[in-house]
Amino acid sequence: MDMEELQEKLSSQFRPWQRSFRFWVRAVDIYAGYKVFQLRANREKDAEKREAMWEKQHELAADKIYDMCTDLGGFFLKIAQIVGKPDLAPAAWVRRLVTLCDQAPATPFHVVKGVLEKELGASVDDVFEKFDVNPLGSASIAQVHRARIRGDKSDVVVKVQHPGIQDLMMTDIRNLQAFALYMQKTDLNFDLFSVTKEMEKQIGYEFDFSREAQAMEKIRRFLYENNKKSPVIVPRPVPNLGTSRKVLVMDYIDGVPIMKLGDEIAKRGINPSGKIAAMAKESILKSLTLAYGQMILRNGFFHADPHPGNILICRGSEASSELHLSICVALLDYGQVKNLPEGLRLGYAKLVVAIADNDPMKAAESYEELGIETSSRCRDGNNREMLKLAQTMFDTKLPPGVTMLQPFSEDSSIKKISVQAFPEELFSILRTVHLLRGLSVGLGINYSCAEQWRSVAEEALRAAERKTGK
């Protein structure tokens, strides 16, 4: 072993320790800043002054969180996607974190080429007629390149995993688990540790691209076979190249990220703030939520990562009339998928019906069926608060009077209900609904997925009854 190899080996061994140190220094600084400020803010009697003080503190913390996420990258980009939404985080956090959607640094092409040739067992020039050196995008786990296979007429997308990223992300998750365990014991009456354990399981799956290809094809078949026209376009893995754990080749879909929808509508000569644009946005949201309602409630196997970077508006869509804008939606990246147990799928179907019917008693009953355990003082008491928490967690439309979750507020349902145990497998549904809510807020539409899913949920429950003969 030469000196350069020795240095690289030592560096890789110490990298997790260095990363952990950098995380804890920043996390403790942000947390301590809030705790010290909380004591100072509680002494201020004037409500307006206190609110202004909190806004400044949130802005200070937002800068620190942004710096931590950009510096560490990887898993913390995913955390930014979850936290940086108007209903979940302070406005100052959202303003800073909303720009962090998959802004991971790209791996140099010579490294990408090495991974490709090792995984495919052939040189890049032998396999591809053309291969764009600059990636279309780089996310926390992988980056994607546009290419064309020799002998084909259509372009493909080649997804290549960043070398060494798995070890770093697992380090990040374990640090977050320790922080979550501390938070739930000191400041937040919610089973955060179970949530982070499910995150660990789901993120672990993302490093196997052969599994992703199978999931993509399974969801594609389900949506295309159960609809006259699939609500969303799903890419097709390219069969003749095969897949490996670190490389995935799939159809290229020509489109623009949903975050640039306003620009795309304007290019078509339509006022982005007008009636036609509003109808288009609602159509997009309905297509996405319909696909998710069918996947979760009817199939139990679903794409669990609908953040804006994974949603494309297809360029082939045209404005058909003044009263309608036909826009097709493509759903990308099937690294995070979830297969729900039958009992949990049906329990969630009952909760969806309870939310849509605004029924506190049914909501409370669904909690028990789903295995959500709350404190005894709440189990026997206010079912209305249980329904409010269910709406806050599992519907894209927030309950009346609620503009964000505010988990640390004494008036929040999370504080009042005190969730003692939250099944790990429910987190994927929770995360999916919250990402859909973020899209709803971003599109300016106050939309209830529970109301849209009600008929799908009832159909799923009826099918289960017919199957068991009850």
Secondary structure per residue as TSV (DSSP state, phi and psi in degrees):
chain	resnum	aa	ss	phi	psi
A	1	M	-	360.0	123.6
A	2	D	-	-82.4	174.6
A	3	M	H	-61.4	-38.5
A	4	E	H	-64.9	-41.9
A	5	E	H	-65.9	-39.2
A	6	L	H	-63.1	-43.0
A	7	Q	H	-62.9	-41.6
A	8	E	H	-65.1	-39.9
A	9	K	H	-66.0	-44.2
A	10	L	H	-64.4	-39.5
A	11	S	H	-62.8	-43.5
A	12	S	H	-67.0	-31.8
A	13	Q	H	-71.8	-36.2
A	14	F	H	-87.8	-14.0
A	15	R	H	-57.3	-45.6
A	16	P	H	-60.0	-37.5
A	17	W	H	-67.4	-42.0
A	18	Q	H	-63.8	-41.1
A	19	R	H	-65.3	-43.1
A	20	S	H	-62.0	-43.1
A	21	F	H	-60.5	-44.7
A	22	R	H	-63.7	-37.6
A	23	F	H	-65.7	-50.6
A	24	W	H	-67.2	-36.1
A	25	V	H	-59.1	-44.7
A	26	R	H	-74.5	-41.9
A	27	A	H	-63.3	-44.2
A	28	V	H	-64.6	-39.2
A	29	D	H	-61.9	-45.4
A	30	I	H	-66.8	-45.4
A	31	Y	H	-65.1	-47.2
A	32	A	H	-62.7	-36.5
A	33	G	H	-59.6	-41.6
A	34	Y	H	-69.1	-41.1
A	35	K	H	-65.9	-42.6
A	36	V	H	-65.9	-43.1
A	37	F	H	-64.3	-37.0
A	38	Q	H	-57.2	-41.2
A	39	L	H	-63.8	-40.1
A	40	R	H	-70.2	-41.5
A	41	A	H	-67.3	-33.7
A	42	N	H	-66.8	-20.3
A	43	R	T	-82.3	-14.6
A	44	E	-	-83.4	119.2
A	45	K	-	-84.4	-28.3
A	46	D	-	-75.2	120.4
A	47	A	H	-63.8	-40.3
A	48	E	H	-67.2	-42.4
A	49	K	H	-64.6	-39.8
A	50	R	H	-64.1	-39.8
A	51	E	H	-65.5	-40.7
A	52	A	H	-64.7	-38.2
A	53	M	H	-62.6	-43.5
A	54	W	H	-63.2	-39.0
A	55	E	H	-61.2	-42.2
A	56	K	H	-65.1	-40.2
A	57	Q	H	-64.4	-41.9
A	58	H	H	-62.1	-39.5
A	59	E	H	-65.0	-41.0
A	60	L	H	-63.7	-45.6
A	61	A	H	-66.5	-37.2
A	62	A	H	-60.1	-41.8
A	63	D	H	-61.9	-41.6
A	64	K	H	-68.5	-39.6
A	65	I	H	-66.4	-42.5
A	66	Y	H	-59.6	-46.3
A	67	D	H	-61.8	-40.3
A	68	M	H	-64.9	-44.4
A	69	C	H	-66.9	-41.5
A	70	T	H	-70.9	-35.5
A	71	D	H	-71.3	-46.5
A	72	L	H	-84.8	-33.1
A	73	G	-	59.8	-146.9
A	74	G	T	50.9	-123.8
A	75	F	H	-61.8	-28.7
A	76	F	H	-72.0	-19.4
A	77	L	H	-67.4	-36.7
A	78	K	H	-68.4	-39.3
A	79	I	H	-61.5	-41.0
A	80	A	H	-61.5	-37.5
A	81	Q	H	-63.5	-39.0
A	82	I	H	-74.8	-47.0
A	83	V	H	-77.2	-36.0
A	84	G	-	-79.1	55.3
A	85	K	S	-125.4	146.1
A	86	P	T	-58.5	-29.6
A	87	D	T	-84.2	-12.8
A	88	L	T	-110.9	-33.2
A	89	A	S	-122.5	158.9
A	90	P	-	-58.1	151.3
A	91	A	H	-55.5	-37.4
A	92	A	H	-63.8	-38.3
A	93	W	H	-64.3	-46.2
A	94	V	H	-59.6	-45.1
A	95	R	H	-57.9	-36.8
A	96	R	H	-83.4	-40.8
A	97	L	H	-83.4	-20.0
A	98	V	T	-62.3	-24.3
A	99	T	T	-84.6	-0.3
A	100	L	-	-95.5	25.8
A	101	C	T	-75.2	99.3
A	102	D	T	55.4	52.8
A	103	Q	-	-101.7	45.4
A	104	A	-	-74.1	144.1
A	105	P	-	-64.6	143.2
A	106	A	-	-77.0	146.8
A	107	T	-	-78.3	135.5
A	108	P	-	-56.0	147.7
A	109	F	H	-61.4	-35.7
A	110	H	H	-63.9	-30.5
A	111	V	H	-74.8	-42.7
A	112	V	H	-57.9	-44.6
A	113	K	H	-60.4	-40.3
A	114	G	H	-62.8	-43.3
A	115	V	H	-63.4	-46.2
A	116	L	H	-58.7	-48.9
A	117	E	H	-68.7	-32.5
A	118	K	H	-69.2	-42.9
A	119	E	H	-75.3	-37.9
A	120	L	H	-87.5	-17.5
A	121	G	S	71.4	25.2
A	122	A	S	-157.6	162.4
A	123	S	-	-74.5	153.6
A	124	V	H	-59.1	-40.3
A	125	D	H	-67.6	-30.3
A	126	D	H	-73.2	-33.4
A	127	V	H	-87.3	-41.0
A	128	F	E	-112.7	136.8
A	129	E	E	-71.7	-39.2
A	130	K	E	-143.6	151.0
A	131	F	E	-148.5	115.2
A	132	D	-	-70.0	122.6
A	133	V	S	-65.4	-41.7
A	134	N	S	-81.9	128.3
A	135	P	-	-70.9	151.7
A	136	L	S	-65.4	-32.7
A	137	G	E	-171.6	158.2
A	138	S	E	-130.4	121.9
A	139	A	-	-108.0	-170.2
A	140	S	S	-67.3	-32.4
A	141	I	S	-106.4	-33.2
A	142	A	E	-149.1	171.5
A	143	Q	E	-128.7	159.3
A	144	V	E	-123.0	140.6
A	145	H	E	-123.8	145.0
A	146	R	E	-86.9	137.9
A	147	A	E	-152.7	175.6
A	148	R	E	-139.3	127.0
A	149	I	E	-74.2	143.0
A	150	R	T	-58.6	130.9
A	151	G	T	89.8	-8.7
A	152	D	-	-99.7	159.3
A	153	K	S	-102.9	-18.4
A	154	S	S	-102.7	149.6
A	155	D	-	-79.3	157.2
A	156	V	E	-128.3	168.6
A	157	V	E	-112.6	132.2
A	158	V	E	-111.7	117.7
A	159	K	E	-99.9	123.9
A	160	V	E	-125.6	129.6
A	161	Q	E	-75.8	139.0
A	162	H	-	-66.8	128.6
A	163	P	T	-61.1	137.1
A	164	G	T	75.4	3.2
A	165	I	H	-72.3	-28.6
A	166	Q	H	-62.7	-46.3
A	167	D	H	-62.3	-40.2
A	168	L	H	-66.5	-42.2
A	169	M	H	-69.4	-35.1
A	170	M	H	-65.9	-35.7
A	171	T	H	-62.2	-44.7
A	172	D	H	-59.9	-44.0
A	173	I	H	-65.1	-40.9
A	174	R	H	-68.3	-35.0
A	175	N	H	-64.4	-41.8
A	176	L	H	-66.0	-36.0
A	177	Q	H	-61.9	-42.5
A	178	A	H	-63.9	-41.0
A	179	F	H	-66.6	-40.3
A	180	A	H	-64.1	-40.1
A	181	L	H	-62.3	-41.1
A	182	Y	H	-65.8	-44.3
A	183	M	H	-62.8	-41.5
A	184	Q	H	-72.2	-20.1
A	185	K	H	-88.0	-19.4
A	186	T	H	-115.5	-39.2
A	187	D	T	-126.0	-21.9
A	188	L	-	-131.9	121.1
A	189	N	-	-84.2	67.1
A	190	F	S	-152.3	144.4
A	191	D	-	-78.0	75.6
A	192	L	H	-70.0	-32.0
A	193	F	H	-62.2	-41.8
A	194	S	H	-62.7	-36.5
A	195	V	H	-62.2	-44.5
A	196	T	H	-70.7	-28.8
A	197	K	H	-66.1	-39.8
A	198	E	H	-67.3	-36.3
A	199	M	H	-60.8	-41.8
A	200	E	H	-60.5	-44.0
A	201	K	H	-64.3	-46.8
A	202	Q	H	-67.6	-42.9
A	203	I	H	-63.4	-36.5
A	204	G	H	-58.3	-35.6
A	205	Y	H	-67.0	-28.1
A	206	E	T	-66.6	-15.2
A	207	F	T	-86.1	-1.5
A	208	D	-	-111.3	97.7
A	209	F	H	-71.2	-23.6
A	210	S	H	-66.5	-36.4
A	211	R	H	-65.8	-40.3
A	212	E	H	-61.5	-41.6
A	213	A	H	-61.8	-41.3
A	214	Q	H	-64.8	-41.4
A	215	A	H	-64.8	-42.7
A	216	M	H	-59.1	-46.2
A	217	E	H	-68.2	-36.5
A	218	K	H	-65.4	-45.9
A	219	I	H	-68.8	-38.5
A	220	R	H	-58.7	-48.2
A	221	R	H	-61.7	-43.7
A	222	F	H	-60.8	-48.7
A	223	L	H	-68.8	-37.2
A	224	Y	H	-76.2	-31.2
A	225	E	H	-83.7	-21.0
A	226	N	S	-105.8	10.7
A	227	N	S	-141.2	146.6
A	228	K	S	-60.5	-39.0
A	229	K	S	-138.3	125.0
A	230	S	-	-59.9	136.2
A	231	P	S	-61.0	-28.4
A	232	V	S	-134.9	154.1
A	233	I	B	-86.5	132.3
A	234	V	-	-115.8	127.0
A	235	P	-	-61.3	157.1
A	236	R	-	-109.6	125.3
A	237	P	B	-61.0	140.9
A	238	V	-	-78.1	114.8
A	239	P	T	-72.8	-33.7
A	240	N	T	-74.2	-13.8
A	241	L	T	-95.9	-22.5
A	242	G	-	73.1	-179.3
A	243	T	-	-135.9	164.8
A	244	S	-	-135.7	-177.9
A	245	R	S	-66.0	-25.5
A	246	K	S	-118.0	-3.4
A	247	V	E	-136.8	135.0
A	248	L	E	-137.0	128.5
A	249	V	E	-111.6	130.2
A	250	M	E	-144.9	171.9
A	251	D	E	-56.9	145.0
A	252	Y	-	-90.2	129.7
A	253	I	-	-113.7	122.2
A	254	D	-	-81.3	112.7
A	255	G	E	-164.9	178.2
A	256	V	E	-121.1	146.5
A	257	P	E	-59.2	146.2
A	258	I	G	-60.3	-24.2
A	259	M	G	-64.9	-20.5
A	260	K	G	-103.8	22.3
A	261	L	H	-59.6	-42.3
A	262	G	H	-57.7	-43.5
A	263	D	H	-65.1	-39.6
A	264	E	H	-65.9	-42.1
A	265	I	H	-64.1	-41.6
A	266	A	H	-62.8	-36.6
A	267	K	H	-62.6	-27.5
A	268	R	T	-85.9	8.0
A	269	G	T	78.4	24.7
A	270	I	-	-116.2	139.2
A	271	N	-	-65.7	116.7
A	272	P	T	-60.6	-20.0
A	273	S	T	-102.2	3.3
A	274	G	S	-86.9	-176.0
A	275	K	H	-67.2	-42.6
A	276	I	H	-64.6	-41.6
A	277	A	H	-62.8	-40.0
A	278	A	H	-63.1	-40.3
A	279	M	H	-64.8	-38.9
A	280	A	H	-64.2	-44.1
A	281	K	H	-62.0	-42.0
A	282	E	H	-65.8	-37.9
A	283	S	H	-63.2	-41.1
A	284	I	H	-62.4	-47.2
A	285	L	H	-64.6	-40.8
A	286	K	H	-65.1	-39.5
A	287	S	H	-62.5	-45.3
A	288	L	H	-64.5	-48.5
A	289	T	H	-68.9	-33.4
A	290	L	H	-62.7	-44.4
A	291	A	H	-59.5	-43.7
A	292	Y	H	-69.7	-37.8
A	293	G	H	-60.1	-43.2
A	294	Q	I	-67.8	-44.3
A	295	M	I	-62.2	-48.1
A	296	I	I	-73.3	-50.1
A	297	L	I	-88.8	-31.7
A	298	R	I	-95.0	-39.8
A	299	N	I	-99.4	-33.9
A	300	G	S	78.0	1.0
A	301	F	E	-125.5	117.0
A	302	F	E	-144.4	155.4
A	303	H	E	-69.8	125.2
A	304	A	-	-114.3	27.7
A	305	D	-	-144.3	59.8
A	306	P	-	-83.4	48.8
A	307	H	-	-79.4	160.6
A	308	P	G	-54.5	-31.5
A	309	G	G	-67.2	-16.0
A	310	N	G	-100.8	9.0
A	311	I	E	-122.0	122.5
A	312	L	E	-113.2	143.7
A	313	I	E	-98.4	119.0
A	314	C	E	-68.2	136.6
A	315	R	T	-72.8	-19.7
A	316	G	T	-72.5	-13.3
A	317	S	-	-71.1	141.6
A	318	E	-	-123.7	154.4
A	319	A	E	-74.6	121.0
A	320	S	E	-95.1	-26.9
A	321	S	E	-163.5	176.6
A	322	E	T	-70.4	-21.5
A	323	L	T	-100.5	-4.9
A	324	H	E	-149.4	141.6
A	325	L	E	-124.6	110.5
A	326	S	-	-86.1	112.2
A	327	I	-	-129.0	126.2
A	328	C	-	-94.3	150.0
A	329	V	E	-118.2	135.1
A	330	A	E	-112.2	137.8
A	331	L	E	-110.7	119.5
A	332	L	-	-110.0	169.1
A	333	D	-	64.1	96.4
A	334	Y	-	-107.6	30.7
A	335	G	S	-68.2	-37.2
A	336	Q	S	-104.2	103.0
A	337	V	E	-127.0	161.2
A	338	K	E	-136.1	134.4
A	339	N	E	-109.1	106.2
A	340	L	-	-79.8	138.4
A	341	P	-	-60.8	149.9
A	342	E	H	-56.1	-44.6
A	343	G	H	-63.1	-39.5
A	344	L	H	-70.7	-38.1
A	345	R	H	-60.4	-45.5
A	346	L	H	-72.5	-35.3
A	347	G	H	-62.8	-40.1
A	348	Y	H	-69.2	-34.9
A	349	A	H	-59.0	-41.1
A	350	K	H	-66.0	-37.4
A	351	L	H	-67.3	-39.0
A	352	V	H	-60.1	-44.6
A	353	V	H	-62.8	-41.4
A	354	A	H	-61.9	-42.1
A	355	I	H	-66.9	-45.3
A	356	A	H	-63.5	-35.6
A	357	D	H	-85.3	-5.1
A	358	N	T	56.7	45.9
A	359	D	-	-108.5	103.5
A	360	P	H	-61.9	-38.9
A	361	M	H	-65.9	-45.0
A	362	K	H	-64.3	-36.2
A	363	A	H	-63.2	-45.2
A	364	A	H	-62.4	-40.3
A	365	E	H	-64.9	-37.8
A	366	S	H	-65.4	-34.2
A	367	Y	H	-55.5	-48.0
A	368	E	H	-62.8	-43.1
A	369	E	H	-64.6	-33.2
A	370	L	H	-83.3	-11.8
A	371	G	T	84.1	20.1
A	372	I	-	-85.2	113.8
A	373	E	E	-100.4	129.7
A	374	T	E	-116.1	169.7
A	375	S	-	-64.2	150.0
A	376	S	H	-61.0	-33.3
A	377	R	H	-65.7	-24.8
A	378	C	H	-93.1	-27.0
A	379	R	H	-61.8	-36.9
A	380	D	T	-92.8	-1.2
A	381	G	S	-111.3	-114.8
A	382	N	-	-82.3	97.2
A	383	N	H	-67.2	-26.8
A	384	R	H	-61.1	-37.9
A	385	E	H	-69.2	-32.7
A	386	M	H	-64.6	-41.7
A	387	L	H	-64.6	-41.4
A	388	K	H	-61.5	-40.9
A	389	L	H	-67.0	-39.6
A	390	A	H	-61.9	-42.9
A	391	Q	H	-63.7	-40.4
A	392	T	H	-66.1	-38.3
A	393	M	H	-87.5	-37.1
A	394	F	H	-122.1	18.9
A	395	D	-	-134.1	148.9
A	396	T	S	-77.2	-16.3
A	397	K	S	-102.3	118.2
A	398	L	-	-70.1	149.9
A	399	P	-	-64.7	159.1
A	400	P	T	-54.2	134.5
A	401	G	T	86.1	-6.5
A	402	V	-	-106.7	122.7
A	403	T	S	-107.6	-21.6
A	404	M	S	-156.9	166.5
A	405	L	-	-68.0	-38.2
A	406	Q	-	44.6	60.9
A	407	P	T	-63.1	-20.8
A	408	F	T	-91.2	-7.2
A	409	S	S	-75.1	140.2
A	410	E	T	-67.0	-21.3
A	411	D	T	-88.2	-5.2
A	412	S	S	-74.1	150.5
A	413	S	H	-63.0	-32.6
A	414	I	H	-61.1	-42.6
A	415	K	H	-68.4	-43.0
A	416	K	H	-69.5	-40.1
A	417	I	H	-79.2	-38.4
A	418	S	-	58.3	84.4
A	419	V	E	-78.4	113.3
A	420	Q	E	-84.3	-34.0
A	421	A	E	-142.8	129.4
A	422	F	-	-128.5	113.2
A	423	P	-	-53.8	131.3
A	424	E	G	-54.0	-40.0
A	425	E	G	-69.8	-16.5
A	426	L	G	-75.7	-18.4
A	427	F	H	-61.2	-36.8
A	428	S	H	-63.2	-38.0
A	429	I	H	-67.4	-45.6
A	430	L	H	-57.7	-48.5
A	431	R	H	-63.1	-41.8
A	432	T	H	-62.2	-46.5
A	433	V	H	-62.5	-39.5
A	434	H	H	-69.9	-34.8
A	435	L	H	-68.3	-38.5
A	436	L	H	-64.6	-37.4
A	437	R	H	-64.2	-40.5
A	438	G	H	-59.8	-40.3
A	439	L	H	-64.4	-41.6
A	440	S	H	-59.8	-46.7
A	441	V	H	-63.8	-43.6
A	442	G	H	-62.5	-33.3
A	443	L	T	-84.9	-5.5
A	444	G	T	76.5	29.9
A	445	I	-	-123.0	124.4
A	446	N	-	-90.1	92.9
A	447	Y	-	-123.6	135.6
A	448	S	-	-101.1	113.4
A	449	C	H	-70.3	-30.8
A	450	A	H	-62.0	-40.0
A	451	E	H	-66.1	-39.7
A	452	Q	H	-69.6	-36.3
A	453	W	H	-81.6	-8.2
A	454	R	H	-53.9	-48.8
A	455	S	H	-66.1	-37.2
A	456	V	H	-66.2	-41.7
A	457	A	H	-64.0	-43.7
A	458	E	H	-65.1	-38.5
A	459	E	H	-63.3	-41.0
A	460	A	H	-63.8	-41.0
A	461	L	H	-68.0	-40.3
A	462	R	H	-64.6	-40.9
A	463	A	H	-63.0	-38.3
A	464	A	H	-67.2	-38.6
A	465	E	H	-65.1	-42.5
A	466	R	H	-63.4	-37.1
A	467	K	H	-66.8	-38.6
A	468	T	H	-89.7	-10.8
A	469	G	T	77.0	16.4
A	470	K	-	-88.8	360.0
